[in-house]
């Protein structure tokens, strides 16, 4: 389990035990349910990332809700594919690096909290933008985006860090979205409404 979940688990189970000791079951049961759900929500299973040249991995568990080609007015600053992944509250919320390389830039943008499955969430919501450059100078940008319920983006990286493909890099609490910007000459290997797994599903191949 991700350590960020420990306060929520402790709060829920602690309140459940307290109310149970007072025989207030109407409060003990919901508190206990919240504590147990927090254990489920913050689960952090081990993953084995595929070793394939030029593969771009999914940074999040969830469903592909959009695949667009966009002009150079995007975080990658060149024509790109934009692949959007929606994470429900039932998804594993630990995010992973889509490729190996060096973290060139991290930019946090405060914003609103529209539902993460809406297009405007990409530009209006609170988000954290991470640029990773591979050893052959190819860049991929992925954006952690807060949603209607998710109000806390966690990033465990710093600029200059070297990451492995599929390495844990952070999480977003309680339902959210990841946008991935991939050079336009890459080959997309997923489709709309496809379920993807962070660190395991290959979503594209760089040229």
N, C-alpha and C positions, 0 to 999 in steps of 0.2 A: 504494500500500500504506500502511496506517496505520502511523505511526512506532512505535507500541507493539510492533509485530511485529519491528522490526529486531534487538533483542537475541536473539530466538529464531532468526531466520534466520542471524545471525552465529555463534551458538553451534553450530547444526547444521552449517553449511557449514564453519566453522572446524575443528570436530572431524573432519569427513569428510576434509578436506585433511590434517590431522595424522595420522590413522590410515592414510590412503592412502600418505603418505610413509614410514610404517613398514611398509607392505605388510600391514597388518592389515585385510583386506577385510571380515571378519566384523563389525567395528565401524564401518568407514568407510561401508559401505552403509546401515545403519540411521541413522547420523548424517546422511548426505546426504539420505535420505528425509525425515527430520524437518525439515531445513532447507528443502527444497522444499515440504513440506506447509505449513510456516509462511508461506511466500510466498503460497500459495493461501488459507490460512485468513484472513490479515490483509489480503486484497485489499480495495480501497476504490474501487469504480467510480463514475464520475460518474452522477448521476441527474437527470432533468428532472421536477420536481414539477408536477402539474396545477394550474392556476390556476382554482379554482372556489370560489365564495362558500360559506362555512360547511362546507367539506369537512374531515374529519378523516382524516389520512393514516396509513398503517401506520408505526409507528416501527421496525419490524424486518422482515427477511426471515424467512420460515418458513411454518408451517402453523397455521391457526386450529384450536385444540384445544378451545375452550370459549367459549360466548356465554351469559351469564347476566344476569338483572336482579337487582340486590342492593339491600338497604335502605340506610339512611343510615350504617350502621356500616362505612364504607369510606373510603379516603383522600380521596375527593371530598366526603365529609360530606353527601351528599344521595342520594336514590334514583338509581341509575345502571345503565347497561349495563356489564358487565365482559367485555371481549374479551381472550382469552388467546392469545398467539402463541408457538409452540414453535420454537426455532432449533436445528437439528442442527449437528454439527461441520462440515457441508458448506455451511451458509448463510453469506452475507456477515454479519459480526458487528458492523459499524458501525451504530449506532442513529441515528435521525433524529427531529426534532421533528414531532409529528403535526399541529401547527397553528402559525400565527404569533401572536406575542404577547410577553408579559413573563413571565419566570420568577419566580413568586411565592414558591415554597418548594422547598427540596431537603432531604430527610431520609434519612440513611443508617441502616440497621438491621442490626446484626450478627446472624448466625443460623447455621443448619445448612446442609447441602449435599445435601438430598434430590434425587432425580431431578426435573428441571424439568417433566416432563409430569404429575407428580402434583399433585392439588389442594392438598395441604398445603404445597407449595413456596411458594405465594403468601403464607402467613403465617409459615412456619417458617424459610425460607431467608434467607441474607444477601441484602439488597436495597437499592435506592436509589430513592426516590420523588420524582418531579419534577412540580410543578404549574405549568401554563402558563395564563395568562389572556389571552384575545383582547382586541382593542380595544373590543369591545362587551360586555365583562365576562362572557363565557362561559368556564368553566374546564374543562380536561381534565387528568387526572392519568395519568401512565404510570410504570410501575414496572419497573426493571431488576432481574431476579432471577437470582442465581447458581444453577448446577445441580450435578449430581453430579460433573462433571468441571471445569466452570467455577469458578474460585476467585478471580476478580479482576474487579471491576466498575470501569470507568473512566468518569468523567463529566467533560466539558469545560466545563460550565456553572457559573455562580455565580448566586445570587439577585440579581434586578434586571436580569439580561441580557435583551436583546430578541432574539428568535429569528425566523427566517423559516420558513415551512412547508417541511418536508423538509430543514432544516439539520442537518448532522452534529452530534451532541451527545455521543457517547461510544461505548463498546463493552463487550462482555463476552467474556472469553476462553473458548473451547473448549466451546461448547454451553450453551444457557441458555433463558430465557423472558422475555417482556415481557407485563405485564398493563396494559390501557388502561381507564380508568374515564371514561365519557362520560355526560352528563346523560340521564336516562331519556326525556325528550321528544325525543331525537334519533332519526334513522332509520338503523338498521344496514344496511349495503349489502354485507356479506360473509356467507358461510355456513360451517358447520363443515367442516373438512378442506380448505378452500380455501387455495391457495398465495398468499402476499402478498409484495409487494416494498416495502422501506422507502423512504419518500419518494415513492412512485408510486401504490400501490394506495389507493383511497379506501375506508376501512372504515366510515365513517358520515358523516351530514350533521347538523349542529346545527340546531335549530329556529329 
